[in-house]
């Protein structure tokens, strides 16, 4: 089974070819163009710019993915693209070209939920069985989810305002250290100390919901009150920001594990961390320690499968098509599509 996956939900234009045979799976290609330089001056993603870049690049990216995979269109069994959530313009481009390919080679088209792509992405690398607890942290979403099986996901909590990736980007913009914010904050944090006290919203709420808006506002007040914004100050606030985020995540994951254990008392506790923020080395290392302390197994995909990519979209199509071989050609993009 050979699947072509297309991802255009935000500011990455991506295409991937995956080959799956029985239990064997192989990423034959995973091509991605990130529009960092196009959005850098704005400190965030501009939808109109993202739309134009997708339109300009999508055909080239798909052809590069096929070339690297050494496959032709006629060898593809299923075409999949992100159907939501995401920016409507990007979703429209991805689904339209996927449908066009589907129609031209007479093969099924499958719209894929972007969040489900992240949730199932560790199963490309690991022999990971259900159920498991998912911490999904991206630029647009932050949530704790129990993945019961393919297509059955229970949301335990979500962000009530900013997503974690968004909080990283906005904090970096306040400090004027560049976009995307996550890598810049992580880089500066290595030179700082967690000496600045920051609030931990909803830390005592006894539920799995997140809130990062107040944390961002606190950073804004501290930055505005500081006359000399030295490199040392920026490093310390970045370090303090990361430690605060870690404490919030650990607390919410503890609550999530308690719920998981009640539902599955005889199952080994498994935590997966997915999404672009899962590329952060500080969080990866400290969540490994957290998992050991909480007698859990931790699974985090390789960094190229954490950020938005088309391999995860193709993989969901593999998993779902095996269960239910159907063509969803009449599907329309769903910008607010939750799992």
C-alpha positions as a LaTeX table, in Angstrom:
\begin{tabular}{lrrr}
\hline
Residue & $x$ (\AA) & $y$ (\AA) & $z$ (\AA) \\
\hline
Unk1 & 0.00 & 0.00 & 0.00 \\
Unk2 & 1.53 & 3.30 & $-1.12$ \\
Unk3 & 0.04 & 6.58 & 0.13 \\
Unk4 & 0.73 & 10.15 & $-0.95$ \\
Unk5 & 0.13 & 12.60 & 1.91 \\
Unk6 & $-0.25$ & 16.38 & 1.57 \\
Unk7 & $-0.07$ & 18.90 & 4.43 \\
Unk8 & $-0.97$ & 22.61 & 3.98 \\
Unk9 & $-2.84$ & 23.50 & 7.18 \\
Unk10 & $-0.68$ & 26.44 & 8.28 \\
Unk11 & 2.73 & 27.69 & 7.10 \\
Unk12 & 4.34 & 24.42 & 5.99 \\
Unk13 & 3.91 & 23.10 & 2.48 \\
Unk14 & 4.59 & 19.38 & 2.65 \\
Unk15 & 4.20 & 16.11 & 0.78 \\
Unk16 & 5.20 & 12.58 & 1.72 \\
Unk17 & 5.06 & 9.08 & 0.30 \\
Unk18 & 4.69 & 6.16 & 2.73 \\
Unk19 & 4.83 & 2.47 & 1.90 \\
Unk20 & 3.10 & 0.00 & 4.22 \\
Unk21 & 3.05 & $-3.77$ & 3.88 \\
Unk22 & 1.64 & $-5.86$ & 6.70 \\
Unk23 & 3.47 & $-4.57$ & 9.81 \\
Unk24 & 6.32 & $-3.04$ & 7.85 \\
Unk25 & 6.22 & 0.69 & 7.20 \\
Unk26 & 8.65 & 3.00 & 5.50 \\
Unk27 & 8.73 & 6.73 & 4.83 \\
Unk28 & 9.96 & 6.87 & 1.25 \\
Unk29 & 9.98 & 10.67 & 1.21 \\
Unk30 & 8.97 & 13.51 & 3.50 \\
Unk31 & 9.44 & 16.87 & 1.78 \\
Unk32 & 8.67 & 20.09 & 3.63 \\
Unk33 & 9.04 & 23.81 & 3.02 \\
Unk34 & 8.61 & 26.04 & 6.09 \\
Unk35 & 7.65 & 29.64 & 5.40 \\
Unk36 & 9.74 & 31.10 & 8.23 \\
Unk37 & 11.35 & 33.84 & 6.20 \\
Unk38 & 8.03 & 34.90 & 4.62 \\
Unk39 & 6.43 & 35.51 & 8.05 \\
Unk40 & 9.51 & 36.52 & 10.05 \\
Unk41 & 8.94 & 40.29 & 9.85 \\
Unk42 & 5.40 & 39.90 & 11.21 \\
Unk43 & 6.27 & 37.74 & 14.24 \\
Unk44 & 3.58 & 35.24 & 13.31 \\
Unk45 & 1.79 & 33.55 & 10.42 \\
Unk46 & $-0.08$ & 35.84 & 8.02 \\
Unk47 & $-2.88$ & 33.75 & 6.39 \\
Unk48 & $-2.83$ & 35.58 & 3.04 \\
Unk49 & 0.94 & 35.14 & 2.69 \\
Unk50 & 0.66 & 31.47 & 3.68 \\
Unk51 & $-2.06$ & 30.93 & 1.05 \\
Unk52 & 0.06 & 32.44 & $-1.72$ \\
Unk53 & 3.13 & 30.40 & $-0.78$ \\
Unk54 & 1.13 & 27.14 & $-0.73$ \\
Unk55 & $-0.27$ & 27.98 & $-4.16$ \\
Unk56 & 3.21 & 28.69 & $-5.51$ \\
Unk57 & 4.92 & 25.63 & $-4.07$ \\
Unk58 & 2.47 & 22.74 & $-3.72$ \\
Unk59 & 2.95 & 21.16 & $-7.16$ \\
Unk60 & 6.76 & 21.36 & $-6.88$ \\
Unk61 & 6.75 & 19.81 & $-3.39$ \\
Unk62 & 4.53 & 16.91 & $-4.50$ \\
Unk63 & 6.73 & 16.18 & $-7.52$ \\
Unk64 & 9.85 & 16.29 & $-5.33$ \\
Unk65 & 8.26 & 13.83 & $-2.90$ \\
Unk66 & 7.42 & 11.42 & $-5.72$ \\
Unk67 & 10.90 & 11.74 & $-7.22$ \\
Unk68 & 12.66 & 11.05 & $-3.92$ \\
Unk69 & 10.34 & 8.08 & $-3.28$ \\
Unk70 & 11.07 & 6.82 & $-6.82$ \\
Unk71 & 7.36 & 6.48 & $-7.47$ \\
Unk72 & 5.01 & 7.64 & $-10.20$ \\
Unk73 & 1.42 & 8.82 & $-9.77$ \\
Unk74 & 0.10 & 5.55 & $-11.22$ \\
Unk75 & 1.76 & 3.63 & $-8.36$ \\
Unk76 & $-0.08$ & 5.55 & $-5.63$ \\
Unk77 & $-2.96$ & 3.65 & $-3.97$ \\
Unk78 & $-4.45$ & 6.44 & $-1.82$ \\
Unk79 & $-4.14$ & 10.24 & $-1.83$ \\
Unk80 & $-4.58$ & 11.97 & 1.54 \\
Unk81 & $-4.49$ & 15.62 & 2.55 \\
Unk82 & $-5.14$ & 17.60 & 5.70 \\
Unk83 & $-8.82$ & 18.53 & 5.81 \\
Unk84 & $-8.65$ & 20.55 & 9.03 \\
Unk85 & $-8.20$ & 22.15 & 11.43 \\
Unk86 & $-6.14$ & 24.98 & 10.01 \\
Unk87 & $-6.20$ & 28.08 & 7.83 \\
Unk88 & $-9.01$ & 27.76 & 5.31 \\
Unk89 & $-6.95$ & 28.93 & 2.32 \\
Unk90 & $-4.20$ & 26.40 & 2.89 \\
Unk91 & $-6.66$ & 23.57 & 3.52 \\
Unk92 & $-8.49$ & 24.45 & 0.31 \\
Unk93 & $-5.29$ & 24.26 & $-1.76$ \\
Unk94 & $-4.23$ & 20.93 & $-0.25$ \\
Unk95 & $-7.59$ & 19.21 & $-0.59$ \\
Unk96 & $-8.20$ & 20.58 & $-4.10$ \\
Unk97 & $-4.91$ & 19.31 & $-5.52$ \\
Unk98 & $-5.34$ & 15.98 & $-3.70$ \\
Unk99 & $-8.81$ & 15.56 & $-5.23$ \\
Unk100 & $-7.45$ & 16.48 & $-8.66$ \\
Unk101 & $-4.78$ & 13.78 & $-8.39$ \\
Unk102 & $-7.35$ & 11.32 & $-7.05$ \\
Unk103 & $-9.66$ & 11.98 & $-9.99$ \\
Unk104 & $-6.91$ & 11.82 & $-12.59$ \\
Unk105 & $-5.50$ & 8.44 & $-11.47$ \\
Unk106 & $-8.83$ & 7.02 & $-10.25$ \\
Unk107 & $-7.65$ & 6.31 & $-6.71$ \\
Unk108 & $-9.38$ & 7.12 & $-3.37$ \\
Unk109 & $-9.05$ & 10.51 & $-1.69$ \\
Unk110 & $-8.97$ & 10.67 & 2.12 \\
Unk111 & $-9.27$ & 13.89 & 4.15 \\
Unk112 & $-7.25$ & 13.64 & 7.35 \\
Unk113 & $-7.64$ & 15.46 & 10.64 \\
Unk114 & $-4.39$ & 17.29 & 11.35 \\
Unk115 & $-4.62$ & 16.61 & 15.10 \\
Unk116 & $-5.16$ & 12.91 & 14.48 \\
Unk117 & $-2.02$ & 13.04 & 12.36 \\
Unk118 & $-0.04$ & 14.18 & 15.38 \\
Unk119 & $-1.75$ & 11.69 & 17.70 \\
Unk120 & $-0.93$ & 8.69 & 15.51 \\
Unk121 & 2.52 & 9.90 & 14.36 \\
Unk122 & 4.51 & 7.94 & 17.01 \\
Unk123 & 3.08 & 4.72 & 15.57 \\
Unk124 & 5.24 & 5.29 & 12.47 \\
Unk125 & 8.39 & 4.85 & 14.56 \\
Unk126 & 7.30 & 2.77 & 17.52 \\
Unk127 & 5.40 & $-0.45$ & 18.05 \\
Unk128 & 2.91 & 1.55 & 20.10 \\
Unk129 & $-0.38$ & $-0.07$ & 21.06 \\
Unk130 & $-3.55$ & 1.60 & 22.31 \\
Unk131 & $-4.58$ & 3.07 & 24.70 \\
Unk132 & $-2.22$ & 5.94 & 25.51 \\
Unk133 & $-2.28$ & 9.47 & 26.94 \\
Unk134 & $-1.43$ & 12.24 & 24.49 \\
Unk135 & $-0.03$ & 15.69 & 25.27 \\
Unk136 & $-0.55$ & 17.60 & 22.01 \\
Unk137 & 1.29 & 20.92 & 21.93 \\
Unk138 & 1.36 & 22.89 & 18.68 \\
Unk139 & 1.16 & 26.48 & 17.50 \\
Unk140 & $-2.61$ & 26.29 & 17.26 \\
Unk141 & $-3.64$ & 23.63 & 19.80 \\
Unk142 & $-2.81$ & 22.43 & 23.28 \\
Unk143 & $-4.73$ & 19.49 & 24.72 \\
Unk144 & $-4.58$ & 16.29 & 26.74 \\
Unk145 & $-6.23$ & 13.35 & 25.03 \\
Unk146 & $-6.71$ & 9.65 & 25.66 \\
Unk147 & $-6.29$ & 7.75 & 22.40 \\
Unk148 & $-8.49$ & 4.69 & 22.96 \\
Unk149 & $-8.10$ & 3.33 & 19.42 \\
Unk150 & $-7.97$ & 4.59 & 15.83 \\
Unk151 & $-10.73$ & 7.17 & 15.43 \\
Unk152 & $-11.71$ & 7.17 & 19.12 \\
Unk153 & $-10.16$ & 10.01 & 21.09 \\
Unk154 & $-11.28$ & 11.48 & 24.41 \\
Unk155 & $-10.29$ & 15.10 & 25.10 \\
Unk156 & $-9.51$ & 15.52 & 28.81 \\
Unk157 & $-8.59$ & 19.18 & 28.60 \\
Unk158 & $-7.72$ & 21.99 & 26.20 \\
Unk159 & $-6.27$ & 25.46 & 26.30 \\
Unk160 & $-8.85$ & 28.09 & 27.18 \\
Unk161 & $-6.95$ & 30.81 & 25.30 \\
Unk162 & $-3.51$ & 30.70 & 23.66 \\
Unk163 & $-1.98$ & 27.47 & 22.44 \\
Unk164 & 1.47 & 26.73 & 23.83 \\
Unk165 & 3.25 & 27.28 & 20.51 \\
Unk166 & 1.44 & 30.59 & 20.18 \\
Unk167 & 2.57 & 31.58 & 23.70 \\
Unk168 & 6.18 & 30.84 & 22.72 \\
Unk169 & 5.86 & 32.96 & 19.57 \\
Unk170 & 4.20 & 35.89 & 21.35 \\
Unk171 & 6.73 & 35.85 & 24.18 \\
Unk172 & 9.58 & 35.85 & 21.66 \\
Unk173 & 7.95 & 38.78 & 19.88 \\
Unk174 & 7.74 & 40.73 & 23.17 \\
Unk175 & 11.45 & 40.13 & 23.66 \\
Unk176 & 12.20 & 40.95 & 20.03 \\
Unk177 & 14.27 & 37.79 & 19.59 \\
Unk178 & 12.80 & 36.48 & 16.33 \\
Unk179 & 10.32 & 34.05 & 14.80 \\
Unk180 & 9.56 & 31.20 & 15.24 \\
Unk181 & 9.63 & 31.78 & 18.97 \\
Unk182 & 10.21 & 28.26 & 20.32 \\
Unk183 & 13.77 & 27.71 & 19.03 \\
Unk184 & 14.79 & 31.29 & 19.92 \\
Unk185 & 13.52 & 31.00 & 23.51 \\
Unk186 & 15.17 & 27.60 & 23.95 \\
Unk187 & 18.48 & 28.96 & 22.67 \\
Unk188 & 18.51 & 31.96 & 25.02 \\
Unk189 & 17.21 & 29.94 & 27.98 \\
Unk190 & 20.41 & 27.85 & 28.00 \\
Unk191 & 22.34 & 30.97 & 29.06 \\
Unk192 & 19.86 & 32.05 & 31.76 \\
Unk193 & 18.53 & 31.00 & 35.14 \\
Unk194 & 14.89 & 30.52 & 36.27 \\
Unk195 & 15.17 & 33.52 & 38.60 \\
Unk196 & 12.07 & 35.45 & 37.48 \\
Unk197 & 8.81 & 34.39 & 39.10 \\
Unk198 & 5.99 & 33.94 & 36.61 \\
Unk199 & 2.35 & 32.91 & 37.18 \\
Unk200 & 1.18 & 29.35 & 36.48 \\
Unk201 & $-2.42$ & 29.75 & 35.26 \\
Unk202 & $-4.88$ & 26.97 & 36.25 \\
Unk203 & $-2.15$ & 25.10 & 38.12 \\
Unk204 & $-4.57$ & 24.43 & 41.01 \\
Unk205 & $-7.74$ & 24.00 & 38.92 \\
Unk206 & $-7.82$ & 20.20 & 39.43 \\
Unk207 & $-8.72$ & 19.68 & 35.75 \\
Unk208 & $-6.74$ & 19.14 & 32.57 \\
Unk209 & $-7.40$ & 22.53 & 30.96 \\
Unk210 & $-4.58$ & 24.94 & 30.13 \\
Unk211 & $-4.27$ & 28.73 & 30.02 \\
Unk212 & $-1.25$ & 30.68 & 28.78 \\
Unk213 & $-2.66$ & 34.16 & 28.18 \\
Unk214 & $-1.96$ & 35.35 & 31.74 \\
Unk215 & 1.60 & 34.05 & 31.54 \\
Unk216 & 2.18 & 36.00 & 28.34 \\
Unk217 & 0.66 & 39.15 & 29.91 \\
Unk218 & 2.96 & 38.79 & 32.92 \\
Unk219 & 5.98 & 38.63 & 30.60 \\
Unk220 & 4.70 & 41.77 & 28.84 \\
Unk221 & 4.49 & 43.69 & 32.15 \\
Unk222 & 7.97 & 42.59 & 33.22 \\
Unk223 & 9.48 & 43.49 & 29.84 \\
Unk224 & 7.78 & 46.91 & 29.82 \\
Unk225 & 8.97 & 47.66 & 33.34 \\
Unk226 & 12.58 & 46.94 & 32.48 \\
Unk227 & 14.57 & 49.89 & 31.15 \\
Unk228 & 17.72 & 47.92 & 30.39 \\
Unk229 & 16.68 & 44.83 & 28.43 \\
Unk230 & 20.09 & 43.21 & 28.54 \\
Unk231 & 20.94 & 39.83 & 27.04 \\
Unk232 & 21.16 & 38.49 & 30.61 \\
Unk233 & 17.63 & 39.68 & 31.34 \\
Unk234 & 16.30 & 38.10 & 28.13 \\
Unk235 & 18.05 & 34.83 & 28.89 \\
Unk236 & 16.66 & 34.74 & 32.43 \\
Unk237 & 13.10 & 35.43 & 31.35 \\
Unk238 & 13.33 & 32.78 & 28.62 \\
Unk239 & 14.66 & 30.27 & 31.12 \\
Unk240 & 11.97 & 31.19 & 33.66 \\
Unk241 & 9.31 & 30.92 & 30.95 \\
Unk242 & 10.42 & 27.39 & 30.02 \\
Unk243 & 10.50 & 26.21 & 33.65 \\
Unk244 & 7.03 & 27.65 & 34.24 \\
Unk245 & 5.69 & 25.88 & 31.15 \\
Unk246 & 7.28 & 22.62 & 32.31 \\
Unk247 & 5.64 & 22.88 & 35.76 \\
Unk248 & 2.22 & 23.46 & 34.18 \\
Unk249 & 2.63 & 20.56 & 31.77 \\
Unk250 & 3.78 & 18.17 & 34.50 \\
Unk251 & 0.84 & 19.05 & 36.74 \\
Unk252 & $-1.71$ & 18.54 & 33.95 \\
Unk253 & $-0.07$ & 15.29 & 32.85 \\
Unk254 & $-0.23$ & 14.00 & 36.43 \\
Unk255 & $-3.98$ & 14.62 & 36.42 \\
Unk256 & $-4.26$ & 13.03 & 32.98 \\
Unk257 & $-2.42$ & 9.92 & 34.17 \\
Unk258 & $-4.78$ & 9.62 & 37.14 \\
Unk259 & $-7.77$ & 9.62 & 34.79 \\
Unk260 & $-6.03$ & 7.17 & 32.46 \\
Unk261 & $-5.30$ & 4.80 & 35.35 \\
Unk262 & $-8.95$ & 4.82 & 36.46 \\
Unk263 & $-10.09$ & 3.95 & 32.96 \\
Unk264 & $-7.36$ & 1.37 & 32.37 \\
Unk265 & $-6.21$ & 0.04 & 35.78 \\
Unk266 & $-4.46$ & $-2.97$ & 34.25 \\
Unk267 & $-2.70$ & $-1.18$ & 31.41 \\
Unk268 & 0.83 & 0.20 & 31.46 \\
Unk269 & 0.78 & 4.00 & 31.56 \\
Unk270 & 1.99 & 5.42 & 28.24 \\
Unk271 & 2.48 & 9.11 & 27.52 \\
Unk272 & 3.13 & 10.47 & 24.05 \\
Unk273 & 4.12 & 14.08 & 23.43 \\
Unk274 & 3.45 & 15.39 & 19.93 \\
Unk275 & 3.32 & 18.66 & 18.01 \\
Unk276 & 5.88 & 21.31 & 17.16 \\
Unk277 & 6.57 & 22.24 & 20.79 \\
Unk278 & 7.65 & 18.63 & 21.40 \\
Unk279 & 10.81 & 19.50 & 19.44 \\
Unk280 & 12.02 & 21.53 & 22.44 \\
Unk281 & 15.00 & 19.65 & 23.94 \\
Unk282 & 14.48 & 21.11 & 27.42 \\
Unk283 & 10.92 & 19.78 & 27.53 \\
Unk284 & 11.89 & 16.42 & 25.99 \\
Unk285 & 14.61 & 15.77 & 28.59 \\
Unk286 & 12.52 & 16.84 & 31.56 \\
Unk287 & 9.45 & 14.92 & 30.44 \\
Unk288 & 11.62 & 11.79 & 30.24 \\
Unk289 & 12.42 & 12.31 & 33.93 \\
Unk290 & 8.73 & 12.96 & 34.65 \\
Unk291 & 7.72 & 9.69 & 32.97 \\
Unk292 & 10.25 & 7.69 & 34.98 \\
Unk293 & 9.05 & 9.30 & 38.23 \\
Unk294 & 5.45 & 8.45 & 37.34 \\
Unk295 & 6.20 & 4.86 & 36.29 \\
Unk296 & 5.19 & 5.55 & 32.70 \\
Unk297 & 6.60 & 4.90 & 29.26 \\
Unk298 & 7.26 & 8.05 & 27.23 \\
Unk299 & 7.13 & 8.23 & 23.44 \\
Unk300 & 8.14 & 11.34 & 21.50 \\
Unk301 & 8.51 & 11.20 & 17.72 \\
Unk302 & 11.65 & 12.32 & 15.94 \\
Unk303 & 11.73 & 16.09 & 15.53 \\
Unk304 & 10.87 & 15.97 & 11.83 \\
Unk305 & 7.65 & 14.15 & 12.78 \\
Unk306 & 6.83 & 16.57 & 15.63 \\
Unk307 & 6.51 & 19.67 & 13.49 \\
Unk308 & 3.79 & 19.80 & 10.84 \\
Unk309 & 4.63 & 17.25 & 8.15 \\
Unk310 & 2.95 & 15.16 & 5.49 \\
Unk311 & 4.25 & 11.77 & 6.65 \\
Unk312 & 1.85 & 11.83 & 9.60 \\
Unk313 & $-1.03$ & 12.64 & 7.23 \\
Unk314 & $-0.11$ & 9.74 & 4.95 \\
Unk315 & 0.22 & 7.43 & 7.95 \\
Unk316 & $-3.29$ & 8.19 & 9.26 \\
Unk317 & $-4.58$ & 7.33 & 5.78 \\
Unk318 & $-2.77$ & 3.98 & 5.98 \\
Unk319 & $-4.32$ & 3.20 & 9.36 \\
Unk320 & $-7.84$ & 4.33 & 8.47 \\
Unk321 & $-7.94$ & 2.89 & 4.96 \\
Unk322 & $-7.02$ & $-0.51$ & 6.34 \\
Unk323 & $-10.09$ & $-0.33$ & 8.57 \\
Unk324 & $-12.54$ & 1.24 & 6.16 \\
Unk325 & $-11.75$ & 1.48 & 2.46 \\
Unk326 & $-13.75$ & 4.49 & 1.37 \\
Unk327 & $-13.48$ & 7.54 & $-0.85$ \\
Unk328 & $-14.50$ & 10.93 & 0.62 \\
Unk329 & $-14.36$ & 12.93 & $-2.60$ \\
Unk330 & $-17.19$ & 15.29 & $-1.57$ \\
Unk331 & $-15.39$ & 16.42 & 1.58 \\
Unk332 & $-15.04$ & 20.18 & 2.15 \\
Unk333 & $-12.27$ & 21.70 & 4.36 \\
Unk334 & $-13.12$ & 22.15 & 8.05 \\
Unk335 & $-10.96$ & 24.92 & 9.59 \\
Unk336 & $-12.27$ & 24.18 & 13.11 \\
Unk337 & $-12.35$ & 20.37 & 12.83 \\
Unk338 & $-11.68$ & 18.82 & 16.26 \\
Unk339 & $-10.90$ & 15.15 & 16.71 \\
\hline
\end{tabular}
